[in-house]
């Protein structure tokens, strides 16, 4: 099945999609990367198209690199954490299925974020509740697909599903904490070595 047909299926029939995703050869890493690339691209475009009235940041405060990295980090850490937790809890899903399934769960965002951004240009601040409802609906849809992905791919019961979702979020926080610690230590080590080299150059 093509990327476009799989995208249509996850939007219209998510249960069938995640059941089919477990078939041999259906979960393709390149499709997951393509979906994330589209989400990043549409996110960038939406920032450019949104009305200034609905922008919470000034133009100079927006970093496209930061936006892209944030999406990729969320996708990878969610997938890694969910795979690790589910493996311990006898989940049936493979890492490739989790990675690709999580990417496809962002399809509603890729589909609606630009129309919502365009809509802000014909809305006033008094119509902010409409914007909040639309963006809220968008993220609830994405969350629903992520939950369906965990439920179907791993074949968990409802209570175990809730438990796994909570552990996945905790796992993501732990991953971020560890990387922040490593970044801090590496940065301090670099500054220490740079300081020594600078001091030696001054004395020579």
N, C-alpha and C positions, 0 to 999 in steps of 0.2 A: 504494500500500500504506500502511496506517495506521501510526502510531507504534508501537502495541502489537504489530502483526504483524511489523514490522521488528525490534523488540526480541526477539521470540520467535525470529526467523530468525537473528539474530546469535549468540544463545545456543546454538541447536541446529544450525545449518548456517552457520558463519561464512564458509566459502569461497564458498558460493552468495551469501551476503549481500553480500560485498565485490565480487563480480562484478556483481551486480544494482545495486549502488550507483552504478556508472558509467553506468547508463542515464539518458537525459535526464529531468530532473524528479524523480529518485529522491532525490538528496542535497538535503535541505531544511534551511536554516540554523535555522529555528524548531525542528525536531526535535532538532538538536544542542544548542541552548540548553535545551530542555525536559529532555533527558537530564542535562545538567550541573546544572540546577536540582534534579532529583530526587536526584542524587548528593549535592549539598550538603545537601538537606533530610534525607536518610536518614543522612548523616554526623552531623548535629546530633542527630537522634533517638537514634542509636546511642550517642553520648556520654552522653546522659541515662539510657539504659537499662542501660548496662554496670555490672556489679558493681563496687563500690568496691575489691574485692580485685584487679581487673584494670585499674584506672585507674592510669596512670603519673604522672598529674598531679592536684593538688588541684583542687577545683571552681573556685576563684578564679583558677587559672592558665589555665583554658580560655577562649579568646576565640572566639566564634562568627564574628566578622568575620574574624579571622585564618584560621580554618579554611576559610571560604568563599573568601577571596581566594587562599589557597594552591592550592585545587582549580582555580580559574579560571586562575591564572597558569601552573600546570603544563600545563593543557589548551592554552592559547593558545601558550605558548612551544614546546611539543612540536610543535604544528601548524605554526607559523611556521618553526621550524628545519627540520622535515622537508620542508616545501614548498620552502624555499630550497635546501637541499642536493640534493633530488631534481631540482629544475629544472636545476641546474648539471650533474647527472649524467644528463640526458635521461630523467627519470622521466615517465610518462604521466599521472599524477594531477593533477587541478586542485585549487586551494586549498580550494574548497567541499567536495569529496569527502574531502580530508584532514581538514578541520575536523570534518565530520559523522561520518566514519568513526572518528576518534579519540574522539569523544564516545560513540558506541555501544560502543566497546571497554570502557567503564566499566560497561556493563550488569550484568556479574556482581557488581560491587561493590554496585550499587543493589539487586540481588536478594538478596544473602546477608548484608550487613553487619548488618542488624537481627536476623535469626535468630541469628547468631553472638553478638551483644551480649546477647540474651535468654538464650542458653545459659550465659553466664558467671554468671548469677544462681543456677544450680543446680550450679555446679562449684566445687571446692575448689582451693587453690593447687597441690595435688599433681597435679591434672589439667591443669595449665598446658600440657603437651606437646600435648594435644588442641586447645587453643585456638591454639597456635602452628601446628599442622598445618593447621587450618581457615583461618586468616588467610593462611598461606603459600600454600595451594592457591588461595585467592581472588586473590591478587596474581599468581600464576603464570598463572592463567586470563586475567586482564586483559592481562598481558604478551604472552601467546600471541595474543590478538586484535589487539593493536597491531602485532605482527610480521606477522600475516596481512594486516593492512591495508596495510602498507608493501609487502609482497611482491606482493599481487594488484593493488592500485590502480596501482602503478608498473611492474608486470611486470618485476621484477628477478630475476636469477639468484641462487642461494644465496650465492655469494661477494660479489656486489655488494650483496646485502641486508645482510649482516653489516657491510660497509664503510659503507653508508648509515646503519645504526643507530648505529654508533660516531660518525660525523660529526654525526648529529642530536643526540646527547647532548652532544658538544663544542659544537655550535651553541647549545644551550640554556644551557650554562654561560657562553658568551660574552654571550648576551643578558642573563642575570642580572647579569653583571659590569658591563656597560655601564649598565644601569638603576641599579645600586647606585652607580656612579660619578656618574651624572647627579643622582641623589637627594642624594648627599653634596655635590656642587657647589652645587646649588640651595639646600640647607639652609644651607650656609656663606654664600652670597650673601644669603639672607634674614636670617640672624643679623647679618651685617655692616651691612646697611641698617637693621635694627631698632636696632642699637647706635648708629648715627649719629643716627637720629631721636631716640632716647632722650637722647643726649648734648646734642643741640640744644635739646630741651625743658627740660633741666636748666639750661642757660645762659641761656635766655630769661626 
